[in-house]
Amino acid sequence: MAVLKKLALVFVLLVAVLAVVGMLLPGKAHVERSAVIDAPRATIFAQLNGFKNFKKWSPWAAKDPNARYTYD
């Protein structure tokens, strides 16, 4: 029985510590990325303007080559 009480106490303390740490963390996070593409704006716009070219530039298309895309 004493072992179970100790385990329960450790668990309660762990939950309490995690709750306190969670309250101390900031409420918001900001992540920003940028990339420089060496191409004319018109070329980039033509690629991104519609979904017909989605499979050419999407990183998800490479992860699932058997995916099917339909356009309505």
ZIQUINOR-V802200 format. One record per residue. RES is the residue in one letter. PSI is psi in radians with two decimals (NA if undefined). Layout:
<<RES PSI> <RES PSI>>
//
This chain:
<<M -0.63> <A -0.57> <V -0.73> <L -0.65> <K -0.72> <K -0.74> <L -0.72> <A -0.72> <L -0.76> <V -0.74> <F -0.80> <V -0.74> <L -0.71> <L -0.77> <V -0.71> <A -0.76> <V -0.76> <L -0.66> <A -0.74> <V -0.76> <V -0.71> <G -0.62> <M -0.45> <L -0.29> <L 2.67> <P 2.64> <G -0.34> <K 2.67> <A 2.55> <H 2.17> <V 2.32> <E 2.40> <R 2.71> <S 2.74> <A 2.50> <V 2.13> <I 2.10> <D 1.31> <A 2.73> <P 2.64> <R -0.66> <A -0.65> <T -0.77> <I -0.76> <F -0.71> <A -0.59> <Q -0.67> <L -0.12> <N -0.59> <G 2.98> <F -0.10> <K -0.56> <N 0.12> <F -0.73> <K -0.44> <K -0.61> <W -0.17> <S 2.28> <P -0.39> <W -0.52> <A -0.62> <A -0.50> <K -0.48> <D 1.46> <P -0.28> <N 0.03> <A 2.51> <R 2.43> <Y 2.29> <T 2.58> <Y 2.28> <D NA>>
//
